[in-house]
Amino acid sequence: MSIVDSILMHMFGRPQGILGRLGGIILAFTNREFTYSVINLLDIQANDKVLEIGFGPGVGIQLLAKLASAGYIAGIDYSEEMVEQATARNREAIEAGLVDLRQGSVESLPFEDNTFDKALAVNSMQVWSDALVGLREIRRVMKVGGRIALGFTPYSGQSSTGLTEMLTNAGFIETHLIEMDRSFGVLAIKP
Ligand SMILES: C[S@@+](CC[C@H](N)C(=O)[O-])C[C@H]1O[C@@H](n2cnc3c(N)ncnc32)[C@H](O)[C@@H]1O
């Protein structure tokens, strides 16, 4: 990995240390609108149980807590620094028991099978160590009929080619790609 790639990984990919904290502040500003657009794809209902993987600074979690105000919002992020920032941003909802943010990895989720109505990840899947394993693990914890949305901005470096096939391989159905300006999303259902 080049020095530039290593700095970008410490700032944004898996935020760590001072660079990671700075990266989280930048992400909170730059990805907010796009994160909201991805959440809109999920048609969140007041009593939905929602899982966000790679929530970063937690701006998506804030909106989810407003939309699923009688439900449950869980988040898993690899980075201790992002868990800290997202926790500070969502303290009230955490104390109320509505939001549950944990450090961890998508490849091994600390949730029971068939728990969530909706799941999402924004600009995160491209840095998972094994995207297929991660998607299968998300599928495991989703309810039958649950909906997943993945979103990617151009800065993620993720190509849209082969993405719908990857979701199908992970066991999802009704998979389709949505072009969103220069960004894109993928929606699918757990059968
Ligand atoms: C580029 S940031 C995106 C953050 C946020 N979703 C946004 O759009 O601003 C990628 C996030 O995915 C998290 N992440 C990376 N690998 C992960 C994994 N295997 N499991 C869970 N989270 C992961 C990182 O810690 C980081 O917070």
The ligand as an SDF file (V2000), in Angstrom:
LIG
                    3D

 27 29  0  0  0  0  0  0  0  0999 V2000
  -15.4790    5.7010    4.3790 C   0  0  0  0  0  0  0  0  0  0  0  0
  -16.1120    5.4330    5.9860 S   0  0  0  0  0  0  0  0  0  0  0  0
  -17.8490    5.7840    5.7370 C   0  0  0  0  0  0  0  0  0  0  0  0
  -18.5190    6.2130    6.9750 C   0  0  0  0  0  0  0  0  0  0  0  0
  -19.9780    6.6550    6.8140 C   0  0  0  0  0  0  0  0  0  0  0  0
  -20.8350    5.5770    6.4030 N   0  0  0  0  0  0  0  0  0  0  0  0
  -20.0770    7.7900    5.8240 C   0  0  0  0  0  0  0  0  0  0  0  0
  -20.5550    7.5770    4.7090 O   0  0  0  0  0  0  0  0  0  0  0  0
  -19.6450    8.8890    6.1760 O   0  0  0  0  0  0  0  0  0  0  0  0
  -16.1080    3.6330    6.1290 C   0  0  0  0  0  0  0  0  0  0  0  0
  -16.5780    3.1510    7.4760 C   0  0  0  0  0  0  0  0  0  0  0  0
  -16.6870    1.7080    7.4500 O   0  0  0  0  0  0  0  0  0  0  0  0
  -16.1050    1.1940    8.6310 C   0  0  0  0  0  0  0  0  0  0  0  0
  -15.6450   -0.1810    8.3870 N   0  0  0  0  0  0  0  0  0  0  0  0
  -14.5890   -0.5730    7.6450 C   0  0  0  0  0  0  0  0  0  0  0  0
  -14.4740   -1.9110    7.6220 N   0  0  0  0  0  0  0  0  0  0  0  0
  -15.4980   -2.3900    8.3950 C   0  0  0  0  0  0  0  0  0  0  0  0
  -15.9180   -3.6930    8.7800 C   0  0  0  0  0  0  0  0  0  0  0  0
  -15.2730   -4.7970    8.3560 N   0  0  0  0  0  0  0  0  0  0  0  0
  -17.0040   -3.8170    9.5740 N   0  0  0  0  0  0  0  0  0  0  0  0
  -17.6750   -2.7020   10.0040 C   0  0  0  0  0  0  0  0  0  0  0  0
  -17.3100   -1.4360    9.6700 N   0  0  0  0  0  0  0  0  0  0  0  0
  -16.2490   -1.2820    8.8750 C   0  0  0  0  0  0  0  0  0  0  0  0
  -14.9810    2.1450    8.9490 C   0  0  0  0  0  0  0  0  0  0  0  0
  -14.5230    2.0770   10.2800 O   0  0  0  0  0  0  0  0  0  0  0  0
  -15.5890    3.4980    8.5790 C   0  0  0  0  0  0  0  0  0  0  0  0
  -16.2650    4.1010    9.6610 O   0  0  0  0  0  0  0  0  0  0  0  0
  1  2  1  0
  2  3  1  0
  2 10  1  0
  3  4  1  0
  4  5  1  0
  5  6  1  0
  5  7  1  0
  7  8  2  0
  7  9  1  0
 10 11  1  0
 11 12  1  0
 11 26  1  0
 12 13  1  0
 13 14  1  0
 13 24  1  0
 14 15  1  0
 14 23  1  0
 15 16  2  0
 16 17  1  0
 17 18  1  0
 17 23  2  0
 18 19  1  0
 18 20  2  0
 20 21  1  0
 21 22  2  0
 22 23  1  0
 24 25  1  0
 24 26  1  0
 26 27  1  0
M  CHG  2   2   1   9  -1
M  END
$$$$
